[in-house]
């Protein structure tokens, strides 16, 4: 198993992570490994964009005005006080 050393690590962040690890009942090394494993499992922005390019685009004619009218609902009738 490899070692990882982080230089110039902010003291306040170190304390926050130590406290979080303590509350979770794990060591700081275990917590950092969990966080890094989770981060490493995510695609990079470039990978995500490449996958996004593969998604077929469904082209539809969308009437934005009609859609907004449906969302907003009917306009209220003006009352006598507004005249």
Wavefront OBJ file of the C-alpha trace (Angstrom):
o trace
v 0.000 0.000 0.000
v 1.332 3.451 -0.883
v 1.909 6.448 1.328
v 0.685 9.964 0.766
v 2.180 13.062 2.321
v 0.492 16.440 2.033
v 2.697 19.437 2.669
v 1.509 22.849 3.820
v -1.883 21.453 4.839
v -3.986 24.104 6.636
v -4.217 23.471 10.394
v -7.915 24.393 10.540
v -8.797 21.899 7.788
v -6.728 19.211 9.497
v -8.671 19.778 12.720
v -12.041 19.670 10.935
v -11.130 16.367 9.281
v -9.748 14.894 12.507
v -13.007 15.758 14.301
v -15.119 14.330 11.475
v -13.088 11.111 11.515
v -13.495 10.865 15.291
v -17.284 11.290 15.017
v -17.430 8.585 12.327
v -15.295 6.241 14.390
v -12.523 5.988 11.817
v -8.943 7.145 11.643
v -7.991 10.285 9.785
v -6.213 8.115 7.202
v -9.373 6.065 6.669
v -11.499 9.180 6.267
v -9.085 10.748 3.783
v -8.946 7.458 1.841
v -12.771 7.370 1.684
v -12.940 10.952 0.435
v -10.224 10.421 -2.165
v -11.755 7.119 -3.315
v -15.113 8.837 -3.789
v -13.476 11.702 -5.706
v -11.437 9.320 -7.871
v -14.595 7.392 -8.831
v -16.143 10.495 -10.403
v -15.433 11.251 -14.037
v -13.298 14.266 -14.846
v -15.004 17.244 -16.458
v -13.503 16.221 -19.783
v -14.796 12.635 -19.410
v -18.238 13.875 -18.364
v -18.456 16.232 -21.333
v -17.344 13.456 -23.701
v -20.136 11.219 -22.367
v -22.609 14.065 -22.610
v -21.765 14.444 -26.302
v -22.904 10.835 -26.821
v -26.411 11.484 -25.463
v -28.846 11.876 -28.337
v -30.608 15.208 -28.500
v -34.345 15.049 -28.905
v -35.430 17.912 -31.064
v -38.958 19.104 -30.525
v -40.720 22.280 -31.356
v -41.395 23.837 -27.996
v -43.757 26.765 -27.723
v -42.153 28.631 -24.834
v -45.011 31.122 -24.582
v -47.580 28.342 -24.290
v -45.423 26.477 -21.771
v -45.033 29.587 -19.600
v -48.794 30.242 -19.755
v -49.390 26.675 -18.544
v -46.940 27.118 -15.680
v -48.257 30.520 -14.620
v -51.909 29.622 -14.922
v -54.677 31.980 -15.978
v -54.149 35.705 -15.598
v -56.302 37.201 -12.834
v -59.203 39.341 -13.943
v -58.696 43.019 -13.133
v -60.884 44.216 -10.298
v -62.805 47.472 -10.151
v -60.180 49.059 -7.882
v -57.529 48.645 -10.553
v -59.446 50.796 -13.049
l 1 2 3 4 5 6 7 8 9 10 11 12 13 14 15 16 17 18 19 20 21 22 23 24 25 26 27 28 29 30 31 32 33 34 35 36 37 38 39 40 41 42 43 44 45 46 47 48 49 50 51 52 53 54 55 56 57 58 59 60 61 62 63 64 65 66 67 68 69 70 71 72 73 74 75 76 77 78 79 80 81 82 83
